[in-house]
Amino acid sequence: MRFSETAAAKNLSLGKTSGYTAISGYGLAVEIDGKHVSARNRRLMEKEKIELGSLGEEAALMAAAGETPMFFGVDGTNLGSLPSLMKVKASSPAIKQLHALGIRPPNDHRRQ
């Protein structure tokens, strides 16, 4: 069942969306009911000079656990962070080969 169908079955309104933008390697942005909603990784937050505040410590813990923290905001206000569902599988032969060459994939946040 699609997300929109699930929401309709529970009488939830998804709001009017427009202006969806995927920011390759960084996150996404969309307008929902006239509000700017975004999901960004730490690199984009730093690039755009957005203060992490107390979310920085939480994100550091996620990164140390090998997770990619994603930050969520509405109209420039940070709401919180969650780990991305994409994780680097250290057991992957391709990842092992990259590590052997001294290369870390962009979302490999494990401390070396």
Secondary structure, DSSP 8 states (H G I E B T S, - for coil): --HHHHHHHTT-----EEEEEEETTTEEEEEETTEEEEEEEHHHHHHTT---TTHHHHHHHHHHTT--EEEEEETTEEEEEEE-S----TT-HHHHHHHHTT---TT-----
